[in-house]
Amino acid sequence: MEIQSDPIMAAIRDRFERSRLSLDELGLRMGYPKESARKSAWQFLHRTNDPRLSMLRRFARAVDVSLKNLV
């Protein structure tokens, strides 16, 4: 069951889709260990409704966009 998302998380999921990265690639770029990269990236995209600023920064770096342009 997906948490009702706010506009920021909707924009993050859209940016991820446009990045053409796999979940594995995103997770690795966000700094997760190889063993949990895919699952951690999926959870960030689909289970987070109120992301911490540090997570937004990690995601922005991973998809090569400025935090300002992300949100």
mmCIF file of the N, C-alpha and C atoms, coordinates in Angstrom:
data_MODEL
# 
_entry.id   MODEL 
# 
loop_
_atom_site.group_PDB 
_atom_site.id 
_atom_site.type_symbol 
_atom_site.label_atom_id 
_atom_site.label_alt_id 
_atom_site.label_comp_id 
_atom_site.label_asym_id 
_atom_site.label_entity_id 
_atom_site.label_seq_id 
_atom_site.pdbx_PDB_ins_code 
_atom_site.Cartn_x 
_atom_site.Cartn_y 
_atom_site.Cartn_z 
_atom_site.occupancy 
_atom_site.B_iso_or_equiv 
_atom_site.pdbx_formal_charge 
_atom_site.auth_seq_id 
_atom_site.auth_comp_id 
_atom_site.auth_asym_id 
_atom_site.auth_atom_id 
_atom_site.pdbx_PDB_model_num 
ATOM 1   N N  . MET A 1 1  ? 0.844  -1.179 0.000   1.00 0.00 ? 1  MET A N  1 
ATOM 2   C CA . MET A 1 1  ? 0.000  0.000  0.000   1.00 0.00 ? 1  MET A CA 1 
ATOM 3   C C  . MET A 1 1  ? 0.890  1.244  0.000   1.00 0.00 ? 1  MET A C  1 
ATOM 4   N N  . GLU A 1 2  ? 0.705  2.102  -0.951  1.00 0.00 ? 2  GLU A N  1 
ATOM 5   C CA . GLU A 1 2  ? 1.523  3.304  -1.079  1.00 0.00 ? 2  GLU A CA 1 
ATOM 6   C C  . GLU A 1 2  ? 0.956  4.422  -0.225  1.00 0.00 ? 2  GLU A C  1 
ATOM 7   N N  . ILE A 1 3  ? 1.836  5.132  0.434   1.00 0.00 ? 3  ILE A N  1 
ATOM 8   C CA . ILE A 1 3  ? 1.450  6.283  1.244   1.00 0.00 ? 3  ILE A CA 1 
ATOM 9   C C  . ILE A 1 3  ? 1.002  7.401  0.310   1.00 0.00 ? 3  ILE A C  1 
ATOM 10  N N  . GLN A 1 4  ? -0.033 8.124  0.709   1.00 0.00 ? 4  GLN A N  1 
ATOM 11  C CA . GLN A 1 4  ? -0.461 9.278  -0.081  1.00 0.00 ? 4  GLN A CA 1 
ATOM 12  C C  . GLN A 1 4  ? 0.699  10.253 -0.175  1.00 0.00 ? 4  GLN A C  1 
ATOM 13  N N  . SER A 1 5  ? 1.049  10.614 -1.365  1.00 0.00 ? 5  SER A N  1 
ATOM 14  C CA . SER A 1 5  ? 2.254  11.397 -1.591  1.00 0.00 ? 5  SER A CA 1 
ATOM 15  C C  . SER A 1 5  ? 1.982  12.889 -1.674  1.00 0.00 ? 5  SER A C  1 
ATOM 16  N N  . ASP A 1 6  ? 2.981  13.634 -1.272  1.00 0.00 ? 6  ASP A N  1 
ATOM 17  C CA . ASP A 1 6  ? 2.904  15.078 -1.443  1.00 0.00 ? 6  ASP A CA 1 
ATOM 18  C C  . ASP A 1 6  ? 3.538  15.441 -2.787  1.00 0.00 ? 6  ASP A C  1 
ATOM 19  N N  . PRO A 1 7  ? 3.405  16.684 -3.219  1.00 0.00 ? 7  PRO A N  1 
ATOM 20  C CA . PRO A 1 7  ? 3.925  17.092 -4.532  1.00 0.00 ? 7  PRO A CA 1 
ATOM 21  C C  . PRO A 1 7  ? 5.441  16.922 -4.668  1.00 0.00 ? 7  PRO A C  1 
ATOM 22  N N  . ILE A 1 8  ? 6.177  17.055 -3.586  1.00 0.00 ? 8  ILE A N  1 
ATOM 23  C CA . ILE A 1 8  ? 7.630  16.898 -3.670  1.00 0.00 ? 8  ILE A CA 1 
ATOM 24  C C  . ILE A 1 8  ? 7.984  15.461 -4.010  1.00 0.00 ? 8  ILE A C  1 
ATOM 25  N N  . MET A 1 9  ? 7.358  14.502 -3.358  1.00 0.00 ? 9  MET A N  1 
ATOM 26  C CA . MET A 1 9  ? 7.666  13.104 -3.658  1.00 0.00 ? 9  MET A CA 1 
ATOM 27  C C  . MET A 1 9  ? 7.188  12.733 -5.060  1.00 0.00 ? 9  MET A C  1 
ATOM 28  N N  . ALA A 1 10 ? 6.096  13.308 -5.512  1.00 0.00 ? 10 ALA A N  1 
ATOM 29  C CA . ALA A 1 10 ? 5.645  13.063 -6.888  1.00 0.00 ? 10 ALA A CA 1 
ATOM 30  C C  . ALA A 1 10 ? 6.695  13.582 -7.872  1.00 0.00 ? 10 ALA A C  1 
ATOM 31  N N  . ALA A 1 11 ? 7.263  14.756 -7.587  1.00 0.00 ? 11 ALA A N  1 
ATOM 32  C CA . ALA A 1 11 ? 8.313  15.316 -8.447  1.00 0.00 ? 11 ALA A CA 1 
ATOM 33  C C  . ALA A 1 11 ? 9.571  14.454 -8.406  1.00 0.00 ? 11 ALA A C  1 
ATOM 34  N N  . ILE A 1 12 ? 9.879  13.900 -7.247  1.00 0.00 ? 12 ILE A N  1 
ATOM 35  C CA . ILE A 1 12 ? 11.052 13.035 -7.119  1.00 0.00 ? 12 ILE A CA 1 
ATOM 36  C C  . ILE A 1 12 ? 10.866 11.766 -7.944  1.00 0.00 ? 12 ILE A C  1 
ATOM 37  N N  . ARG A 1 13 ? 9.684  11.155 -7.854  1.00 0.00 ? 13 ARG A N  1 
ATOM 38  C CA . ARG A 1 13 ? 9.444  9.953  -8.657  1.00 0.00 ? 13 ARG A CA 1 
ATOM 39  C C  . ARG A 1 13 ? 9.502  10.270 -10.145 1.00 0.00 ? 13 ARG A C  1 
ATOM 40  N N  . ASP A 1 14 ? 8.970  11.417 -10.539 1.00 0.00 ? 14 ASP A N  1 
ATOM 41  C CA . ASP A 1 14 ? 9.031  11.825 -11.942 1.00 0.00 ? 14 ASP A CA 1 
ATOM 42  C C  . ASP A 1 14 ? 10.479 12.024 -12.384 1.00 0.00 ? 14 ASP A C  1 
ATOM 43  N N  . ARG A 1 15 ? 11.275 12.671 -11.553 1.00 0.00 ? 15 ARG A N  1 
ATOM 44  C CA . ARG A 1 15 ? 12.687 12.896 -11.876 1.00 0.00 ? 15 ARG A CA 1 
ATOM 45  C C  . ARG A 1 15 ? 13.422 11.566 -11.994 1.00 0.00 ? 15 ARG A C  1 
ATOM 46  N N  . PHE A 1 16 ? 13.110 10.621 -11.117 1.00 0.00 ? 16 PHE A N  1 
ATOM 47  C CA . PHE A 1 16 ? 13.731 9.300  -11.192 1.00 0.00 ? 16 PHE A CA 1 
ATOM 48  C C  . PHE A 1 16 ? 13.384 8.639  -12.524 1.00 0.00 ? 16 PHE A C  1 
ATOM 49  N N  . GLU A 1 17 ? 12.130 8.666  -12.920 1.00 0.00 ? 17 GLU A N  1 
ATOM 50  C CA . GLU A 1 17 ? 11.727 8.054  -14.196 1.00 0.00 ? 17 GLU A CA 1 
ATOM 51  C C  . GLU A 1 17 ? 12.463 8.692  -15.369 1.00 0.00 ? 17 GLU A C  1 
ATOM 52  N N  . ARG A 1 18 ? 12.613 9.996  -15.333 1.00 0.00 ? 18 ARG A N  1 
ATOM 53  C CA . ARG A 1 18 ? 13.318 10.691 -16.415 1.00 0.00 ? 18 ARG A CA 1 
ATOM 54  C C  . ARG A 1 18 ? 14.821 10.445 -16.390 1.00 0.00 ? 18 ARG A C  1 
ATOM 55  N N  . SER A 1 19 ? 15.348 10.026 -15.250 1.00 0.00 ? 19 SER A N  1 
ATOM 56  C CA . SER A 1 19 ? 16.799 9.795  -15.143 1.00 0.00 ? 19 SER A CA 1 
ATOM 57  C C  . SER A 1 19 ? 17.241 8.546  -15.894 1.00 0.00 ? 19 SER A C  1 
ATOM 58  N N  . ARG A 1 20 ? 16.320 7.641  -16.133 1.00 0.00 ? 20 ARG A N  1 
ATOM 59  C CA . ARG A 1 20 ? 16.598 6.364  -16.795 1.00 0.00 ? 20 ARG A CA 1 
ATOM 60  C C  . ARG A 1 20 ? 17.546 5.473  -16.008 1.00 0.00 ? 20 ARG A C  1 
ATOM 61  N N  . LEU A 1 21 ? 17.708 5.756  -14.716 1.00 0.00 ? 21 LEU A N  1 
ATOM 62  C CA . LEU A 1 21 ? 18.504 4.900  -13.848 1.00 0.00 ? 21 LEU A CA 1 
ATOM 63  C C  . LEU A 1 21 ? 17.650 3.716  -13.408 1.00 0.00 ? 21 LEU A C  1 
ATOM 64  N N  . SER A 1 22 ? 18.289 2.608  -13.125 1.00 0.00 ? 22 SER A N  1 
ATOM 65  C CA . SER A 1 22 ? 17.585 1.487  -12.504 1.00 0.00 ? 22 SER A CA 1 
ATOM 66  C C  . SER A 1 22 ? 17.515 1.764  -11.002 1.00 0.00 ? 22 SER A C  1 
ATOM 67  N N  . LEU A 1 23 ? 16.686 1.016  -10.311 1.00 0.00 ? 23 LEU A N  1 
ATOM 68  C CA . LEU A 1 23 ? 16.630 1.151  -8.857  1.00 0.00 ? 23 LEU A CA 1 
ATOM 69  C C  . LEU A 1 23 ? 17.977 0.809  -8.232  1.00 0.00 ? 23 LEU A C  1 
ATOM 70  N N  . ASP A 1 24 ? 18.646 -0.208 -8.788  1.00 0.00 ? 24 ASP A N  1 
ATOM 71  C CA . ASP A 1 24 ? 19.976 -0.573 -8.290  1.00 0.00 ? 24 ASP A CA 1 
ATOM 72  C C  . ASP A 1 24 ? 20.945 0.599  -8.440  1.00 0.00 ? 24 ASP A C  1 
ATOM 73  N N  . GLU A 1 25 ? 20.956 1.212  -9.614  1.00 0.00 ? 25 GLU A N  1 
ATOM 74  C CA . GLU A 1 25 ? 21.863 2.336  -9.862  1.00 0.00 ? 25 GLU A CA 1 
ATOM 75  C C  . GLU A 1 25 ? 21.543 3.507  -8.942  1.00 0.00 ? 25 GLU A C  1 
ATOM 76  N N  . LEU A 1 26 ? 20.267 3.813  -8.798  1.00 0.00 ? 26 LEU A N  1 
ATOM 77  C CA . LEU A 1 26 ? 19.880 4.918  -7.926  1.00 0.00 ? 26 LEU A CA 1 
ATOM 78  C C  . LEU A 1 26 ? 20.343 4.658  -6.498  1.00 0.00 ? 26 LEU A C  1 
ATOM 79  N N  . GLY A 1 27 ? 20.060 3.469  -6.002  1.00 0.00 ? 27 GLY A N  1 
ATOM 80  C CA . GLY A 1 27 ? 20.460 3.131  -4.643  1.00 0.00 ? 27 GLY A CA 1 
ATOM 81  C C  . GLY A 1 27 ? 21.955 3.239  -4.425  1.00 0.00 ? 27 GLY A C  1 
ATOM 82  N N  . LEU A 1 28 ? 22.725 2.749  -5.374  1.00 0.00 ? 28 LEU A N  1 
ATOM 83  C CA . LEU A 1 28 ? 24.179 2.843  -5.259  1.00 0.00 ? 28 LEU A CA 1 
ATOM 84  C C  . LEU A 1 28 ? 24.632 4.295  -5.276  1.00 0.00 ? 28 LEU A C  1 
ATOM 85  N N  . ARG A 1 29 ? 24.057 5.082  -6.172  1.00 0.00 ? 29 ARG A N  1 
ATOM 86  C CA . ARG A 1 29 ? 24.426 6.501  -6.250  1.00 0.00 ? 29 ARG A CA 1 
ATOM 87  C C  . ARG A 1 29 ? 24.010 7.281  -5.005  1.00 0.00 ? 29 ARG A C  1 
ATOM 88  N N  . MET A 1 30 ? 22.989 6.786  -4.333  1.00 0.00 ? 30 MET A N  1 
ATOM 89  C CA . MET A 1 30 ? 22.557 7.436  -3.090  1.00 0.00 ? 30 MET A CA 1 
ATOM 90  C C  . MET A 1 30 ? 23.398 6.994  -1.903  1.00 0.00 ? 30 MET A C  1 
ATOM 91  N N  . GLY A 1 31 ? 24.283 6.042  -2.130  1.00 0.00 ? 31 GLY A N  1 
ATOM 92  C CA . GLY A 1 31 ? 25.206 5.642  -1.082  1.00 0.00 ? 31 GLY A CA 1 
ATOM 93  C C  . GLY A 1 31 ? 24.830 4.390  -0.312  1.00 0.00 ? 31 GLY A C  1 
ATOM 94  N N  . TYR A 1 32 ? 23.838 3.659  -0.786  1.00 0.00 ? 32 TYR A N  1 
ATOM 95  C CA . TYR A 1 32 ? 23.461 2.429  -0.111  1.00 0.00 ? 32 TYR A CA 1 
ATOM 96  C C  . TYR A 1 32 ? 24.404 1.294  -0.520  1.00 0.00 ? 32 TYR A C  1 
ATOM 97  N N  . PRO A 1 33 ? 24.616 0.321  0.367   1.00 0.00 ? 33 PRO A N  1 
ATOM 98  C CA . PRO A 1 33 ? 25.442 -0.835 0.012   1.00 0.00 ? 33 PRO A CA 1 
ATOM 99  C C  . PRO A 1 33 ? 24.771 -1.642 -1.105  1.00 0.00 ? 33 PRO A C  1 
ATOM 100 N N  . LYS A 1 34 ? 25.584 -2.306 -1.902  1.00 0.00 ? 34 LYS A N  1 
ATOM 101 C CA . LYS A 1 34 ? 25.074 -3.069 -3.042  1.00 0.00 ? 34 LYS A CA 1 
ATOM 102 C C  . LYS A 1 34 ? 23.955 -4.029 -2.638  1.00 0.00 ? 34 LYS A C  1 
ATOM 103 N N  . GLU A 1 35 ? 24.087 -4.657 -1.478  1.00 0.00 ? 35 GLU A N  1 
ATOM 104 C CA . GLU A 1 35 ? 23.113 -5.649 -1.022  1.00 0.00 ? 35 GLU A CA 1 
ATOM 105 C C  . GLU A 1 35 ? 21.727 -5.055 -0.770  1.00 0.00 ? 35 GLU A C  1 
ATOM 106 N N  . SER A 1 36 ? 21.666 -3.784 -0.451  1.00 0.00 ? 36 SER A N  1 
ATOM 107 C CA . SER A 1 36 ? 20.367 -3.182 -0.121  1.00 0.00 ? 36 SER A CA 1 
ATOM 108 C C  . SER A 1 36 ? 20.007 -2.002 -1.018  1.00 0.00 ? 36 SER A C  1 
ATOM 109 N N  . ALA A 1 37 ? 20.810 -1.726 -2.038  1.00 0.00 ? 37 ALA A N  1 
ATOM 110 C CA . ALA A 1 37 ? 20.611 -0.532 -2.871  1.00 0.00 ? 37 ALA A CA 1 
ATOM 111 C C  . ALA A 1 37 ? 19.231 -0.498 -3.515  1.00 0.00 ? 37 ALA A C  1 
ATOM 112 N N  . ARG A 1 38 ? 18.846 -1.580 -4.167  1.00 0.00 ? 38 ARG A N  1 
ATOM 113 C CA . ARG A 1 38 ? 17.564 -1.612 -4.874  1.00 0.00 ? 38 ARG A CA 1 
ATOM 114 C C  . ARG A 1 38 ? 16.395 -1.411 -3.904  1.00 0.00 ? 38 ARG A C  1 
ATOM 115 N N  . LYS A 1 39 ? 16.389 -2.166 -2.819  1.00 0.00 ? 39 LYS A N  1 
ATOM 116 C CA . LYS A 1 39 ? 15.298 -2.095 -1.855  1.00 0.00 ? 39 LYS A CA 1 
ATOM 117 C C  . LYS A 1 39 ? 15.232 -0.714 -1.200  1.00 0.00 ? 39 LYS A C  1 
ATOM 118 N N  . SER A 1 40 ? 16.383 -0.164 -0.843  1.00 0.00 ? 40 SER A N  1 
ATOM 119 C CA . SER A 1 40 ? 16.418 1.144  -0.190  1.00 0.00 ? 40 SER A CA 1 
ATOM 120 C C  . SER A 1 40 ? 15.927 2.240  -1.128  1.00 0.00 ? 40 SER A C  1 
ATOM 121 N N  . ALA A 1 41 ? 16.322 2.175  -2.402  1.00 0.00 ? 41 ALA A N  1 
ATOM 122 C CA . ALA A 1 41 ? 15.864 3.171  -3.375  1.00 0.00 ? 41 ALA A CA 1 
ATOM 123 C C  . ALA A 1 41 ? 14.354 3.063  -3.569  1.00 0.00 ? 41 ALA A C  1 
ATOM 124 N N  . TRP A 1 42 ? 13.851 1.824  -3.671  1.00 0.00 ? 42 TRP A N  1 
ATOM 125 C CA . TRP A 1 42 ? 12.412 1.624  -3.842  1.00 0.00 ? 42 TRP A CA 1 
ATOM 126 C C  . TRP A 1 42 ? 11.654 2.186  -2.642  1.00 0.00 ? 42 TRP A C  1 
ATOM 127 N N  . GLN A 1 43 ? 12.139 1.884  -1.449  1.00 0.00 ? 43 GLN A N  1 
ATOM 128 C CA . GLN A 1 43 ? 11.467 2.382  -0.241  1.00 0.00 ? 43 GLN A CA 1 
ATOM 129 C C  . GLN A 1 43 ? 11.482 3.906  -0.191  1.00 0.00 ? 43 GLN A C  1 
ATOM 130 N N  . PHE A 1 44 ? 12.595 4.508  -0.587  1.00 0.00 ? 44 PHE A N  1 
ATOM 131 C CA . PHE A 1 44 ? 12.645 5.969  -0.614  1.00 0.00 ? 44 PHE A CA 1 
ATOM 132 C C  . PHE A 1 44 ? 11.590 6.516  -1.576  1.00 0.00 ? 44 PHE A C  1 
ATOM 133 N N  . LEU A 1 45 ? 11.494 5.933  -2.764  1.00 0.00 ? 45 LEU A N  1 
ATOM 134 C CA . LEU A 1 45 ? 10.568 6.434  -3.774  1.00 0.00 ? 45 LEU A CA 1 
ATOM 135 C C  . LEU A 1 45 ? 9.103  6.164  -3.456  1.00 0.00 ? 45 LEU A C  1 
ATOM 136 N N  . HIS A 1 46 ? 8.817  5.043  -2.798  1.00 0.00 ? 46 HIS A N  1 
ATOM 137 C CA . HIS A 1 46 ? 7.424  4.628  -2.654  1.00 0.00 ? 46 HIS A CA 1 
ATOM 138 C C  . HIS A 1 46 ? 6.896  4.573  -1.230  1.00 0.00 ? 46 HIS A C  1 
ATOM 139 N N  . ARG A 1 47 ? 7.756  4.675  -0.247  1.00 0.00 ? 47 ARG A N  1 
ATOM 140 C CA . ARG A 1 47 ? 7.294  4.608  1.136   1.00 0.00 ? 47 ARG A CA 1 
ATOM 141 C C  . ARG A 1 47 ? 7.574  5.872  1.939   1.00 0.00 ? 47 ARG A C  1 
ATOM 142 N N  . THR A 1 48 ? 8.276  6.809  1.337   1.00 0.00 ? 48 THR A N  1 
ATOM 143 C CA . THR A 1 48 ? 8.607  8.049  2.032   1.00 0.00 ? 48 THR A CA 1 
ATOM 144 C C  . THR A 1 48 ? 7.582  9.106  1.674   1.00 0.00 ? 48 THR A C  1 
ATOM 145 N N  . ASN A 1 49 ? 7.036  9.741  2.683   1.00 0.00 ? 49 ASN A N  1 
ATOM 146 C CA . ASN A 1 49 ? 6.094  10.830 2.437   1.00 0.00 ? 49 ASN A CA 1 
ATOM 147 C C  . ASN A 1 49 ? 6.634  12.162 2.938   1.00 0.00 ? 49 ASN A C  1 
ATOM 148 N N  . ASP A 1 50 ? 7.583  12.106 3.838   1.00 0.00 ? 50 ASP A N  1 
ATOM 149 C CA . ASP A 1 50 ? 8.147  13.319 4.415   1.00 0.00 ? 50 ASP A CA 1 
ATOM 150 C C  . ASP A 1 50 ? 9.665  13.142 4.492   1.00 0.00 ? 50 ASP A C  1 
ATOM 151 N N  . PRO A 1 51 ? 10.349 13.256 3.343   1.00 0.00 ? 51 PRO A N  1 
ATOM 152 C CA . PRO A 1 51 ? 11.786 12.955 3.326   1.00 0.00 ? 51 PRO A CA 1 
ATOM 153 C C  . PRO A 1 51 ? 12.611 13.986 4.075   1.00 0.00 ? 51 PRO A C  1 
ATOM 154 N N  . ARG A 1 52 ? 13.652 13.505 4.718   1.00 0.00 ? 52 ARG A N  1 
ATOM 155 C CA . ARG A 1 52 ? 14.607 14.402 5.367   1.00 0.00 ? 52 ARG A CA 1 
ATOM 156 C C  . ARG A 1 52 ? 15.398 15.138 4.290   1.00 0.00 ? 52 ARG A C  1 
ATOM 157 N N  . LEU A 1 53 ? 15.879 16.306 4.644   1.00 0.00 ? 53 LEU A N  1 
ATOM 158 C CA . LEU A 1 53 ? 16.678 17.105 3.725   1.00 0.00 ? 53 LEU A CA 1 
ATOM 159 C C  . LEU A 1 53 ? 17.906 16.330 3.251   1.00 0.00 ? 53 LEU A C  1 
ATOM 160 N N  . SER A 1 54 ? 18.527 15.571 4.140   1.00 0.00 ? 54 SER A N  1 
ATOM 161 C CA . SER A 1 54 ? 19.706 14.795 3.754   1.00 0.00 ? 54 SER A CA 1 
ATOM 162 C C  . SER A 1 54 ? 19.371 13.780 2.666   1.00 0.00 ? 54 SER A C  1 
ATOM 163 N N  . MET A 1 55 ? 18.179 13.191 2.716   1.00 0.00 ? 55 MET A N  1 
ATOM 164 C CA . MET A 1 55 ? 17.769 12.233 1.683   1.00 0.00 ? 55 MET A CA 1 
ATOM 165 C C  . MET A 1 55 ? 17.509 12.944 0.361   1.00 0.00 ? 55 MET A C  1 
ATOM 166 N N  . LEU A 1 56 ? 16.925 14.119 0.430   1.00 0.00 ? 56 LEU A N  1 
ATOM 167 C CA . LEU A 1 56 ? 16.696 14.893 -0.797  1.00 0.00 ? 56 LEU A CA 1 
ATOM 168 C C  . LEU A 1 56 ? 18.025 15.256 -1.448  1.00 0.00 ? 56 LEU A C  1 
ATOM 169 N N  . ARG A 1 57 ? 19.014 15.620 -0.638  1.00 0.00 ? 57 ARG A N  1 
ATOM 170 C CA . ARG A 1 57 ? 20.338 15.943 -1.179  1.00 0.00 ? 57 ARG A CA 1 
ATOM 171 C C  . ARG A 1 57 ? 20.968 14.720 -1.837  1.00 0.00 ? 57 ARG A C  1 
ATOM 172 N N  . ARG A 1 58 ? 20.873 13.567 -1.177  1.00 0.00 ? 58 ARG A N  1 
ATOM 173 C CA . ARG A 1 58 ? 21.446 12.342 -1.742  1.00 0.00 ? 58 ARG A CA 1 
ATOM 174 C C  . ARG A 1 58 ? 20.784 11.997 -3.065  1.00 0.00 ? 58 ARG A C  1 
ATOM 175 N N  . PHE A 1 59 ? 19.468 12.145 -3.120  1.00 0.00 ? 59 PHE A N  1 
ATOM 176 C CA . PHE A 1 59 ? 18.748 11.849 -4.355  1.00 0.00 ? 59 PHE A CA 1 
ATOM 177 C C  . PHE A 1 59 ? 19.141 12.833 -5.452  1.00 0.00 ? 59 PHE A C  1 
ATOM 178 N N  . ALA A 1 60 ? 19.193 14.115 -5.129  1.00 0.00 ? 60 ALA A N  1 
ATOM 179 C CA . ALA A 1 60 ? 19.546 15.134 -6.122  1.00 0.00 ? 60 ALA A CA 1 
ATOM 180 C C  . ALA A 1 60 ? 20.927 14.859 -6.715  1.00 0.00 ? 60 ALA A C  1 
ATOM 181 N N  . ARG A 1 61 ? 21.886 14.525 -5.862  1.00 0.00 ? 61 ARG A N  1 
ATOM 182 C CA . ARG A 1 61 ? 23.222 14.173 -6.359  1.00 0.00 ? 61 ARG A CA 1 
ATOM 183 C C  . ARG A 1 61 ? 23.169 12.940 -7.255  1.00 0.00 ? 61 ARG A C  1 
ATOM 184 N N  . ALA A 1 62 ? 22.380 11.960 -6.861  1.00 0.00 ? 62 ALA A N  1 
ATOM 185 C CA . ALA A 1 62 ? 22.297 10.696 -7.595  1.00 0.00 ? 62 ALA A CA 1 
ATOM 186 C C  . ALA A 1 62 ? 21.757 10.883 -9.002  1.00 0.00 ? 62 ALA A C  1 
ATOM 187 N N  . VAL A 1 63 ? 20.826 11.819 -9.171  1.00 0.00 ? 63 VAL A N  1 
ATOM 188 C CA . VAL A 1 63 ? 20.233 12.036 -10.498 1.00 0.00 ? 63 VAL A CA 1 
ATOM 189 C C  . VAL A 1 63 ? 20.835 13.275 -11.175 1.00 0.00 ? 63 VAL A C  1 
ATOM 190 N N  . ASP A 1 64 ? 21.870 13.812 -10.578 1.00 0.00 ? 64 ASP A N  1 
ATOM 191 C CA . ASP A 1 64 ? 22.627 14.928 -11.151 1.00 0.00 ? 64 ASP A CA 1 
ATOM 192 C C  . ASP A 1 64 ? 21.762 16.162 -11.416 1.00 0.00 ? 64 ASP A C  1 
ATOM 193 N N  . VAL A 1 65 ? 21.077 16.598 -10.362 1.00 0.00 ? 65 VAL A N  1 
ATOM 194 C CA . VAL A 1 65 ? 20.265 17.805 -10.442 1.00 0.00 ? 65 VAL A CA 1 
ATOM 195 C C  . VAL A 1 65 ? 20.482 18.581 -9.150  1.00 0.00 ? 65 VAL A C  1 
ATOM 196 N N  . SER A 1 66 ? 20.360 19.887 -9.210  1.00 0.00 ? 66 SER A N  1 
ATOM 197 C CA . SER A 1 66 ? 20.509 20.670 -7.991  1.00 0.00 ? 66 SER A CA 1 
ATOM 198 C C  . SER A 1 66 ? 19.285 20.481 -7.106  1.00 0.00 ? 66 SER A C  1 
ATOM 199 N N  . LEU A 1 67 ? 19.491 20.587 -5.821  1.00 0.00 ? 67 LEU A N  1 
ATOM 200 C CA . LEU A 1 67 ? 18.382 20.477 -4.879  1.00 0.00 ? 67 LEU A CA 1 
ATOM 201 C C  . LEU A 1 67 ? 17.335 21.540 -5.175  1.00 0.00 ? 67 LEU A C  1 
ATOM 202 N N  . LYS A 1 68 ? 17.776 22.720 -5.525  1.00 0.00 ? 68 LYS A N  1 
ATOM 203 C CA . LYS A 1 68 ? 16.865 23.826 -5.846  1.00 0.00 ? 68 LYS A CA 1 
ATOM 204 C C  . LYS A 1 68 ? 15.953 23.445 -7.020  1.00 0.00 ? 68 LYS A C  1 
ATOM 205 N N  . ASN A 1 69 ? 16.521 22.817 -8.047  1.00 0.00 ? 69 ASN A N  1 
ATOM 206 C CA . ASN A 1 69 ? 15.709 22.418 -9.198  1.00 0.00 ? 69 ASN A CA 1 
ATOM 207 C C  . ASN A 1 69 ? 14.859 21.192 -8.925  1.00 0.00 ? 69 ASN A C  1 
ATOM 208 N N  . LEU A 1 70 ? 15.227 20.431 -7.930  1.00 0.00 ? 70 LEU A N  1 
ATOM 209 C CA . LEU A 1 70 ? 14.473 19.232 -7.591  1.00 0.00 ? 70 LEU A CA 1 
ATOM 210 C C  . LEU A 1 70 ? 13.160 19.599 -6.917  1.00 0.00 ? 70 LEU A C  1 
ATOM 211 N N  . VAL A 1 71 ? 13.223 20.515 -5.979  1.00 0.00 ? 71 VAL A N  1 
ATOM 212 C CA . VAL A 1 71 ? 12.020 20.877 -5.229  1.00 0.00 ? 71 VAL A CA 1 
ATOM 213 C C  . VAL A 1 71 ? 11.524 22.235 -5.662  1.00 0.00 ? 71 VAL A C  1 
# 
